[in-house]
Amino acid sequence: MSETLKSIHVRLSSEAHRALSAIADIEEKDNAEMARLILEEALLGRIHTVMLIAERYKRLGFAGITRDLEGLNGRGRE
């Protein structure tokens, strides 16, 4: 069973739209699917980095940073 996808609307600069169209053409995907894949990869990569930094701060004794991010890794609030 596939995951339910959420819908969003974004506006791109002309330059970014041309780049997206070129990449989508090379990958033989439509612009919307290519944008979803690129955005998902970027977001998941960024949150992974943030979570690693939060864990390092926690180990160094900084308080509060991981509490604020608990909902981002599947635990706690959404």
Residue pairs with C-beta under 8 A, 6 or more apart in sequence:
5 36
10 35
12 20
17 31
20 31
20 34
20 35
20 38
21 31
23 34
23 38
24 30
24 31
24 33
24 34
24 35
27 34
29 37
47 72
47 73
50 69
50 72
51 69
51 72
51 73
54 65
54 66
54 69
55 66
57 65
57 66
58 65
58 66
70 76
70 77
71 77
71 78
